[in-house]
Amino acid sequence: MQTLFWILIFSGTFLIMEFNAWFTHKYVMHGFLWSLHKDHHHKDHDSWFERNDAFFIFYAIVSITCFYLWSYEDIWYTLPIGLGILAYGIAYFVVHDIFIHQRFKWLRNIDNKYARGLRRAHKIHHKHLGKEKGENFGMLFVPFKYFK
């Protein structure tokens, strides 16, 4: 029975992270922390790293804290929460940074309806270089109008 709870907590955490990523992007990154996110829309330096990468550190700390609580404080449900956050972070990195933005030259030849829809939706988001008017979609829930 505990395995079922772990799977449900892990899956729920992963799905909640999709909402959390959307919310954080819309209200934090395009809000009061725009100064960290704007170089993702308009690169103003030669570094491979972006100030925007600092957001990864926040979620990594939350995930690591969950692992700590599981390991040292014996709070069993923090392990599937930490793993759910970690899994979402890996999925987000692969889809957003590798597949869409090509920060590594991998996954370039993927061509299906879902992949084209993700790229199209993200391109629409990035057509606005400023803080305002950027449509915002998650990685999993992209409106059907982009799947042509």
C-alpha positions as CSV (number, residue, x, y, z in Angstrom):
1,M,0.0,0.0,0.0
2,Q,2.8,2.4,0.8
3,T,4.1,1.9,-2.8
4,L,0.8,3.1,-4.1
5,F,1.0,6.2,-1.9
6,W,4.6,6.9,-3.1
7,I,3.5,6.6,-6.8
8,L,0.5,8.9,-6.2
9,I,2.6,11.5,-4.3
10,F,5.3,11.4,-6.9
11,S,2.8,11.7,-9.8
12,G,0.9,14.5,-8.0
13,T,4.1,16.4,-7.3
14,F,5.1,16.2,-11.0
15,L,1.7,17.5,-12.1
16,I,1.7,20.3,-9.4
17,M,5.2,21.3,-10.7
18,E,3.7,21.9,-14.1
19,F,1.2,24.4,-12.5
20,N,4.0,25.8,-10.3
21,A,6.3,26.4,-13.3
22,W,3.5,28.2,-15.2
23,F,2.6,30.3,-12.2
24,T,6.2,31.1,-11.4
25,H,6.9,32.0,-15.0
26,K,3.9,34.3,-15.3
27,Y,3.9,36.1,-12.0
28,V,7.5,35.8,-10.8
29,M,9.8,35.6,-13.8
30,H,7.6,38.1,-15.8
31,G,6.9,40.0,-12.6
32,F,9.2,41.1,-9.8
33,L,12.2,38.9,-10.8
34,W,12.1,40.0,-14.5
35,S,15.7,41.2,-14.0
36,L,16.8,37.5,-13.7
37,H,14.6,36.2,-16.5
38,K,15.0,38.9,-19.2
39,D,18.3,37.5,-20.5
40,H,16.3,34.4,-21.5
41,H,14.2,36.5,-23.9
42,H,17.0,38.9,-25.0
43,K,20.5,37.6,-24.4
44,D,22.7,40.6,-23.5
45,H,26.0,38.7,-22.8
46,D,28.3,36.1,-24.3
47,S,28.1,33.5,-21.5
48,W,26.5,30.1,-22.1
49,F,24.8,30.5,-18.7
50,E,21.9,32.9,-18.2
51,R,20.8,34.8,-15.1
52,N,17.6,32.9,-15.7
53,D,19.3,29.7,-14.7
54,A,19.2,30.9,-11.0
55,F,15.5,29.7,-10.9
56,F,16.8,26.1,-11.2
57,I,18.8,26.6,-8.0
58,F,15.6,27.4,-6.1
59,Y,13.8,24.2,-7.1
60,A,17.0,22.2,-6.6
61,I,17.2,23.5,-3.0
62,V,13.5,22.5,-2.4
63,S,14.2,19.0,-3.8
64,I,17.4,18.6,-1.8
65,T,15.5,19.7,1.4
66,C,13.0,17.0,0.7
67,F,15.7,14.4,0.4
68,Y,17.3,15.6,3.6
69,L,14.0,15.4,5.5
70,W,13.4,11.9,4.3
71,S,17.0,10.8,5.1
72,Y,17.7,12.5,8.4
73,E,14.2,13.3,9.8
74,D,12.5,10.1,8.6
75,I,9.6,11.8,7.0
76,W,8.7,9.2,4.4
77,Y,6.6,11.2,2.0
78,T,9.3,13.8,1.4
79,L,11.2,11.3,-0.8
80,P,8.5,11.0,-3.4
81,I,7.9,14.7,-3.3
82,G,11.7,15.4,-3.8
83,L,11.8,12.8,-6.6
84,G,8.8,14.4,-8.3
85,I,10.4,17.8,-8.2
86,L,13.6,16.3,-9.5
87,A,11.8,14.4,-12.3
88,Y,10.0,17.5,-13.4
89,G,13.2,19.5,-13.4
90,I,14.9,16.9,-15.6
91,A,11.9,16.8,-17.9
92,Y,11.7,20.6,-18.1
93,F,15.5,20.8,-18.8
94,V,15.2,18.2,-21.6
95,V,12.1,19.8,-23.2
96,H,12.8,23.5,-22.7
97,D,16.6,23.9,-22.7
98,I,17.7,21.0,-24.9
99,F,14.7,20.4,-27.3
100,I,13.3,23.9,-27.7
101,H,16.3,26.2,-27.1
102,Q,19.0,23.8,-28.3
103,R,21.4,24.7,-25.6
104,F,22.9,21.3,-26.4
105,K,22.7,20.0,-30.0
106,W,20.6,17.0,-29.1
107,L,17.0,16.0,-30.1
108,R,17.1,18.2,-33.2
109,N,15.3,15.8,-35.5
110,I,12.2,15.2,-33.5
111,D,9.3,16.0,-35.7
112,N,5.8,15.1,-34.7
113,K,2.6,17.0,-34.0
114,Y,3.3,17.4,-30.3
115,A,6.9,18.6,-30.8
116,R,5.8,21.1,-33.5
117,G,3.1,22.4,-31.1
118,L,5.5,22.9,-28.3
119,R,8.0,24.7,-30.5
120,R,5.2,26.9,-32.0
121,A,3.7,27.8,-28.6
122,H,7.2,28.6,-27.2
123,K,8.1,30.7,-30.3
124,I,4.9,32.8,-29.7
125,H,5.9,33.3,-26.1
126,H,9.4,34.5,-27.2
127,K,8.2,36.9,-29.9
128,H,7.7,39.5,-27.2
129,L,11.1,40.5,-25.9
130,G,9.7,42.5,-23.0
131,K,8.2,41.7,-19.7
132,E,4.6,42.2,-20.9
133,K,2.4,40.3,-23.3
134,G,4.2,37.0,-23.3
135,E,1.7,34.2,-23.6
136,N,2.6,31.5,-21.1
137,F,2.1,27.7,-21.5
138,G,3.4,24.8,-19.5
139,M,5.3,21.9,-20.9
140,L,2.4,19.4,-20.8
141,F,-0.6,21.5,-21.3
142,V,-0.3,23.4,-24.5
143,P,-3.5,24.6,-26.3
144,F,-4.6,22.4,-29.1
145,K,-4.5,25.4,-31.6
146,Y,-0.7,25.0,-31.8
147,F,-0.9,21.3,-32.9
148,K,-1.2,21.6,-36.7
